[in-house]
Amino acid sequence: MSSTSALLNLLGIRFPLIQAPMAGVSTPALAAAVSNAGGLGSLGLGASSVADARRQIEQTRRLTDRPFNVNVFCHRPARRDAAIEIAWLQYLQPLFAGQGALPPVKLEEIYLSFNHNEAMQDLLVELRPAVVSFHFGLPPVNVLERLHSAGVITLASATRLEEAQAIAAAGVHALVAQGMEAGGHRGMFDPGAHDPQLGTAELVQLLVNEVRLPVIAAGGIMDGHDMQAMLARGAAAVQLGTAFVACPESAASEEYRRRLLSAGAGQTRLTRTLSGRPARGLLNRFIAHGEAPGAPQTPDYPVAYDAAKRLHGAAVALGCHDFAAHWAGTGVARARAQPAAGLVAGLLQEAGLAYKS
């Protein structure tokens, strides 16, 4: 049995295509549309409360009876440094002033890691989604065992060989090879460690050769030709995020859609400035300011994100979108706006994979 066939059987899906779980962009409607079309739809719950996570999972189940994935963040708690945080807020003060606002007195750790969120752990064990995926690391052993005992299939993101080896050793069922072309946050376990910044093709080839797990290629994949290239390298499936942002089922704002569909090649940047962790998105005034010569150190994730979100909120109230985190991968120039089911069908046709509705 090929790695693709094995993974399709494991996940209970028809085609080797996964919609990336983009927190703030993925919706039950998007996940269900992809799952109903034969792929694996995903919910990004890393920034969600337990109540909102329950609502999204239950709503998705009302829209599809097929498997879908829910994604959580397994980051270490923020390393707080009052001096760094104060200096960062002072540095951002002119941007806030330009929007008629004051920076906050202090910053907050706005996202609780799944690893320390027992209520979220209990929720996923209770609801037993078909697939749970992990970003920024792995959950504690006992949590992983509880999910597996509940019949949940697990995936985890890796940006380098050492992370993939840790994923395999933990007993996770398959891994997502996230190349540096990917939009959004890199799934690095330790954001302070050296990042080899391997491209998707190189990373897939490395992990297929070195790790005995199904490998899902992610990063820069925008059409069926990209899909076929990754499958030919030994990937068992592919995961696409940026390609789905402009779908009408996503929660992307109109400005996000406009910028995404008008962006050209070379208009993304891998940066820590917005959130405190490396993430790729469309260039904006916040990134330019945060990376200017003499800029102070960015606070840790997700504390830095609190500042970016507050500034964006103040700006949007005035109709300004210059500071939004519009995550996008390097293939953004090939983004297209169409319903998710139609996009899936087109991707499969381009890839030369049989498609039946």
C-alpha positions in Angstrom: 0.0 0.0 0.0 1.4 3.4 -0.9 1.9 6.1 1.7 -0.9 8.1 0.2 -3.4 5.2 0.3 -2.4 4.4 3.9 -2.9 8.1 5.0 -6.2 8.3 3.2 -7.4 5.2 5.0 -6.1 6.5 8.3 -7.9 9.9 8.0 -11.0 8.5 6.3 -10.8 10.9 3.3 -10.9 10.4 -0.4 -8.2 12.7 -1.7 -4.7 13.7 -0.4 -5.7 17.3 0.2 -5.9 19.1 3.5 -7.1 22.6 4.1 -4.7 24.2 6.6 -6.2 25.1 10.0 -5.8 28.9 10.0 -6.8 30.5 13.3 -9.1 33.4 12.7 -9.7 32.5 9.0 -10.9 28.9 9.0 -14.6 28.5 9.7 -17.0 25.6 10.1 -18.4 26.4 6.6 -14.9 26.2 5.1 -13.9 23.1 6.9 -17.2 21.3 6.0 -17.0 22.3 2.4 -13.5 20.9 2.0 -14.5 17.7 3.8 -17.6 17.3 1.8 -15.5 17.6 -1.3 -13.4 14.7 -0.3 -10.5 16.4 1.4 -9.8 17.1 5.1 -11.2 20.4 6.3 -9.7 22.0 9.3 -10.6 24.3 12.2 -7.9 26.5 13.7 -8.7 26.6 17.5 -5.4 27.9 18.8 -6.8 31.3 19.6 -10.3 30.1 20.6 -11.9 29.8 24.0 -13.3 26.5 25.1 -16.8 27.6 24.5 -16.0 28.9 21.0 -14.1 25.7 20.2 -17.2 23.6 21.2 -19.4 25.8 19.1 -17.2 25.5 16.0 -16.8 21.7 16.3 -20.6 21.2 16.8 -21.4 23.6 14.0 -19.0 21.8 11.6 -20.7 18.5 12.5 -24.0 19.9 11.5 -22.6 20.7 8.1 -20.7 17.5 7.4 -20.7 13.9 8.5 -17.1 13.4 7.1 -13.9 13.7 9.1 -12.3 17.1 9.8 -9.3 18.3 11.7 -9.0 20.6 14.7 -5.7 22.3 15.4 -4.3 23.6 18.7 -1.2 25.5 19.7 1.3 23.7 22.0 3.7 26.6 22.6 5.6 27.1 25.8 4.3 29.9 28.0 5.7 33.4 27.2 8.9 34.4 28.8 8.0 37.7 30.3 10.5 40.6 30.4 9.0 43.8 31.7 11.9 45.9 30.3 11.5 44.5 26.8 7.7 44.9 26.8 7.9 48.5 28.0 10.5 49.4 25.4 8.4 47.8 22.7 5.2 49.7 23.7 7.2 53.0 23.8 8.5 52.2 20.3 5.0 51.6 19.0 3.7 54.8 20.6 3.9 56.9 17.4 1.9 54.3 15.5 -0.8 54.3 18.2 -0.8 58.2 18.2 -1.3 58.2 14.5 -4.5 56.4 15.1 -5.6 58.7 17.9 -5.0 56.0 20.5 -2.7 55.4 23.4 -0.7 52.1 23.7 -1.8 49.8 26.5 -0.1 50.2 29.9 0.9 46.6 29.8 0.7 43.6 27.5 -1.1 40.3 28.2 -0.5 36.7 27.3 -3.5 36.4 25.1 -3.4 32.7 24.1 -3.2 29.9 26.6 -1.2 26.9 25.3 -3.1 23.7 24.8 -0.5 22.1 27.0 -1.7 24.1 30.0 -5.4 24.3 29.1 -7.0 21.3 30.8 -10.5 22.4 29.9 -9.6 22.4 26.2 -7.9 19.0 26.6 -11.1 17.6 28.2 -13.3 19.1 25.5 -11.4 17.4 22.7 -11.4 14.1 24.6 -15.2 14.5 25.1 -16.0 15.5 21.5 -13.5 13.2 19.8 -13.0 15.0 16.5 -11.7 12.6 13.9 -8.3 14.4 13.7 -6.4 16.7 16.1 -3.3 18.5 14.9 -0.6 20.3 16.9 1.4 23.4 16.1 4.5 24.8 17.9 5.3 21.5 19.6 3.6 18.5 21.1 1.2 18.0 24.1 2.1 16.1 27.2 2.3 12.4 26.9 -0.8 11.8 29.0 -2.8 14.1 26.9 -1.7 12.4 23.7 -2.6 9.1 25.2 -6.1 10.3 26.2 -6.7 11.5 22.6 -5.5 8.2 21.1 -7.6 6.2 23.5 -10.6 8.2 22.4 -9.9 7.1 18.8 -8.5 10.5 17.6 -5.9 10.5 14.8 -3.1 13.0 15.5 -0.9 15.1 13.3 1.9 17.6 14.2 3.9 20.2 12.3 7.7 19.9 11.8 10.1 22.5 10.3 13.2 20.4 10.7 14.4 16.8 11.1 14.8 16.9 14.9 11.2 18.0 15.3 9.9 15.3 13.0 11.9 12.7 15.0 10.3 13.9 18.2 6.9 13.7 16.6 7.5 10.1 15.5 8.9 9.1 18.9 5.8 10.5 20.6 3.5 8.2 18.6 1.8 10.8 16.5 0.2 9.3 13.4 1.5 11.6 10.7 3.5 14.8 10.3 3.1 18.0 8.4 6.4 19.1 6.8 6.1 22.9 6.9 8.5 24.5 4.5 9.7 28.1 4.8 7.3 29.2 2.0 4.3 28.6 4.2 2.1 31.5 5.3 1.3 32.1 8.9 3.3 30.9 11.9 6.2 28.5 11.5 5.6 25.5 13.7 9.0 25.6 15.3 9.1 23.9 18.7 11.7 26.4 20.0 11.5 29.8 18.3 14.9 30.6 19.8 16.6 27.7 18.1 18.5 27.9 14.8 16.0 27.7 11.9 17.5 26.0 8.8 14.6 27.5 6.8 14.3 24.5 4.6 12.0 24.8 1.5 9.0 22.5 1.3 10.4 20.3 -1.4 13.7 19.8 0.4 12.1 19.2 3.8 9.6 16.7 2.3 12.4 14.8 0.7 14.5 14.8 3.9 11.6 13.6 6.1 10.4 11.0 3.7 13.9 9.5 3.7 14.5 9.8 7.5 11.2 9.4 9.3 8.9 6.4 9.2 5.6 8.4 9.2 3.4 9.7 6.5 4.6 13.1 5.4 2.1 15.9 4.5 3.7 18.7 2.5 2.8 22.3 3.4 4.2 25.6 2.2 3.9 27.4 -1.2 1.4 24.9 -2.6 -1.2 26.8 -4.6 -2.4 24.6 -7.5 -2.6 21.0 -8.7 0.8 21.1 -10.3 2.4 22.0 -7.0 0.4 19.1 -5.4 1.6 16.6 -8.0 5.2 17.7 -7.5 5.0 17.1 -3.8 3.3 13.7 -4.2 6.0 12.7 -6.7 8.6 13.5 -4.0 7.0 11.0 -1.6 4.5 13.2 0.3 1.4 11.2 1.3 -0.7 14.4 1.0 -0.5 18.1 0.8 -1.8 20.9 3.0 -2.9 24.3 1.5 -3.7 27.4 3.5 -3.2 30.6 1.4 -5.1 29.0 -1.4 -8.2 28.8 0.7 -8.2 32.3 2.3 -10.1 34.0 -0.5 -12.9 31.4 -0.5 -16.2 33.0 0.4 -16.5 30.4 3.3 -13.4 31.8 5.1 -13.6 34.5 7.8 -11.0 36.7 6.0 -12.0 40.4 5.9 -12.7 42.2 2.7 -9.4 44.1 3.0 -7.5 40.8 3.6 -9.1 39.3 0.4 -8.4 42.4 -1.6 -4.7 42.5 -0.6 -4.3 38.8 -1.1 -5.7 38.8 -4.6 -3.7 41.8 -5.6 -0.4 40.7 -4.1 2.5 39.9 -6.4 5.4 37.6 -5.9 7.9 38.8 -3.3 5.3 40.7 -1.2 5.5 38.4 1.9 7.9 38.6 4.8 8.9 36.1 7.4 8.9 38.2 10.6 8.6 38.1 14.4 7.4 41.7 14.8 3.7 41.0 14.7 3.4 38.2 17.2 6.8 37.4 18.7 7.2 34.2 16.7 8.4 33.8 13.1 5.4 34.1 10.7 5.0 34.9 7.1 2.5 37.5 5.9 2.0 40.4 3.5 4.2 43.3 4.2 2.6 46.2 6.0 3.5 49.3 8.1 3.7 47.4 11.3 6.4 45.0 9.9 8.3 47.9 8.3 8.3 49.8 11.6 9.2 46.8 13.7 12.1 45.8 11.5 13.5 49.4 11.0 17.1 50.0 12.1 17.3 50.6 15.8 14.0 48.8 16.6 14.0 47.2 20.0 13.6 43.5 20.7 10.1 42.1 20.1 8.5 40.6 23.2 7.8 36.9 23.4 4.9 35.2 21.8 2.0 35.7 22.2 2.6 38.8 24.3 3.8 40.8 21.3 0.6 39.8 19.4 -1.4 41.7 22.0 0.2 45.0 21.0 -0.3 44.3 17.3 -3.9 43.4 17.7 -4.7 46.4 19.9 -3.1 48.7 17.3 -5.0 47.0 14.5 -8.2 47.4 16.4 -7.6 51.1 16.9 -6.8 51.6 13.2 -9.7 49.6 11.9 -12.1 51.8 13.9 -10.8 54.7 11.7 -11.0 52.6 8.5 -7.2 52.0 8.3 -6.0 48.4 7.6 -2.2 49.2 7.5 -1.4 47.1 10.6 -3.4 43.9 10.0 -1.7 40.5 10.2 -2.6 39.2 6.7 -0.8 35.9 6.7 0.1 34.5 3.3 2.7 32.2 1.8 5.1 32.8 -1.0 2.7 31.6 -3.7 0.2 34.3 -2.9 0.4 35.8 -6.4 -1.5 32.7 -7.6 -4.4 33.0 -5.2 -7.9 32.7 -6.7 -11.3 33.5 -5.3 -13.8 30.7 -5.7 -16.0 28.6 -3.5 -14.1 25.9 -1.6 -15.7 22.9 -3.3 -14.9 24.4 -6.7 -11.3 25.1 -5.6 -10.9 21.5 -4.4 -12.3 20.1 -7.7 -10.0 22.4 -9.7 -6.9 21.4 -7.7 -7.6 17.7 -8.1 -8.2 18.1 -11.8 -4.9 20.0 -12.2 -3.1 17.4 -10.2 -4.5 14.6 -12.5 -6.5 13.0 -9.7 -9.9 11.6 -10.4 -12.7 13.6 -9.0 -16.3 12.6 -8.4 -18.7 14.9 -6.5 
